[in-house]
Amino acid sequence: MVAWKVLRKEKPDLLISSGAAVAVLLYLAKLMGKKLIYVEVYDRIDKPTLTGRLVYPIVDCFIVQWEEQKQVYEKGSKSWKYPFKVGRKQNMIFVTVGTHEQQFDRLVRCVDRLKAEGKITEEVMIQTGFSSYEPKACRWSKLCSYQEMNEYMDQARIVITHGGPSSIMMALQRGKIPIVVPRQKQYEEHVNDHQVEFSRFIEEKQKNIIVVEEIDTLEKVITSYEKTAAALGQKQSSNNQRFNEKFEAIVDKLFEGKRR
């Protein structure tokens, strides 16, 4: 395990971690007398993850990203909203359906039709994933590298994405207000409707995405995007500085009395 080798070699005083498959490492670090901070994942709103349940009893600070998570983790530190800023405007539309192993022809076909009919006049790039439909009027590629994804999102005036948390967060990180079309089980686009539930929650709670569940409304949403995005942008504020200040205070408290 690479992380274990780094832990033994570098001998850090503090470990900060998130995500899956870190429980064993954190337990080993605890035995070595290290301070531990764990950040629960963003896409588990009101239910605990397996890793979260395993490390919760031993970490020195357990940070949650939603107020709802505090009902599950009583000692979780107060949540912070995701940092937000309005991105620079460009003249293209980027569509991504993620890498889930089921088709998303409903979205790909709709965007391609809007482009072919002249309803979309700017350039369109679609990452089609495992969709069977091949666009006729748009540039497309089944998969994109991480670097390509970032470049397309930077260049895009509008980012249209499926309801995967990673894709949504990537768009937000690039300063975009994404149009989110969640995959739905009834169309055999996913095994369940967790993307619908997650997207609805983010739209209501964070107010920094635009959710489209009925594909027939996508044209209208694209047409009115600038007005809608501007209205949402005025309601947002970056909590990045406040987060850093609070996080620094947490670390200082963990080592209180050990610093001179």
Long-range contacts (C-beta under 8 A, 24 or more apart in sequence): 1-25, 4-28, 7-32, 7-34, 13-255, 14-251, 14-254, 14-255, 19-51, 20-49, 20-50, 20-51, 21-51, 22-51, 22-55, 23-50, 23-51, 23-54, 23-55, 26-55, 26-58, 26-59, 27-55, 27-58, 30-58, 35-60, 35-254, 35-255, 36-60, 36-61, 37-61, 37-62, 37-63, 37-250, 37-251, 37-254, 38-62, 38-63, 39-63, 39-65, 40-64, 40-65, 40-69, 40-73, 40-76, 41-65, 42-82, 42-165, 42-169, 43-165, 43-198, 44-69, 45-69, 45-198, 45-201, 46-71, 46-72, 47-72, 48-72, 48-73, 60-254, 61-250, 61-254, 63-250, 66-205, 77-246, 77-250, 78-246, 80-239, 80-242, 80-243, 80-246, 81-206, 81-239, 82-169, 82-172, 82-206, 82-208, 82-239, 83-238, 83-239, 83-240, 83-243, 84-172, 84-175, 84-208, 84-236, 84-237, 84-238, 85-175, 85-236, 85-238, 86-175, 86-177, 86-229, 86-233, 86-236, 87-154, 87-174, 87-175, 87-176, 88-154, 88-175, 89-157, 90-154, 90-155, 90-156, 90-157, 91-122, 91-123, 91-157, 92-122, 92-123, 92-124, 92-125, 92-152, 92-155, 92-156, 92-157, 93-120, 93-122, 93-123, 93-124, 93-125, 93-156, 93-157, 93-158, 93-159, 93-160, 93-222, 94-124, 94-125, 94-126, 94-127, 94-152, 94-153, 94-155, 94-156, 94-158, 94-159, 94-160, 95-124, 95-125, 95-126, 95-127, 95-138, 95-159, 95-160, 95-161, 96-126, 96-127, 96-129, 96-144, 96-149, 96-152, 96-159, 96-160, 96-161, 96-162, 96-167, 97-126, 97-127, 97-128, 97-129, 97-131, 97-161, 97-162, 98-129, 98-161, 98-162, 98-164, 98-166, 98-167, 99-129, 99-130, 99-143, 100-129, 100-130, 100-162, 100-164, 100-183, 100-190, 101-130, 102-130, 102-183, 102-188, 102-189, 102-190, 102-191, 103-129, 103-130, 103-131, 103-132, 103-133, 103-188, 103-189, 104-128, 104-129, 104-130, 104-131, 104-162, 104-183, 104-189, 105-131, 105-132, 105-133, 106-187, 106-189, 106-215, 107-160, 107-162, 107-181, 107-215, 107-218, 108-133, 108-135, 108-140, 109-133, 110-215, 110-218, 111-135, 111-138, 111-160, 111-218, 112-136, 112-137, 112-138, 113-137, 114-218, 114-219, 114-222, 119-219, 119-222, 119-223, 120-222, 122-157, 125-152, 125-156, 127-152, 150-174, 157-225, 158-222, 158-225, 160-218, 162-195, 163-195, 163-196, 163-198, 163-199, 164-195, 165-198, 168-199, 168-202, 168-209, 172-208, 172-209, 177-208, 177-209, 177-210, 177-228, 177-229, 177-232, 177-233, 178-209, 178-210, 179-209, 179-210, 179-212, 179-218, 179-221, 179-222, 179-225, 180-209, 180-210, 180-211, 180-212, 181-211, 181-212, 181-213, 181-215, 181-218, 182-211, 182-213, 184-213, 207-232, 207-235, 207-236, 208-232, 208-236
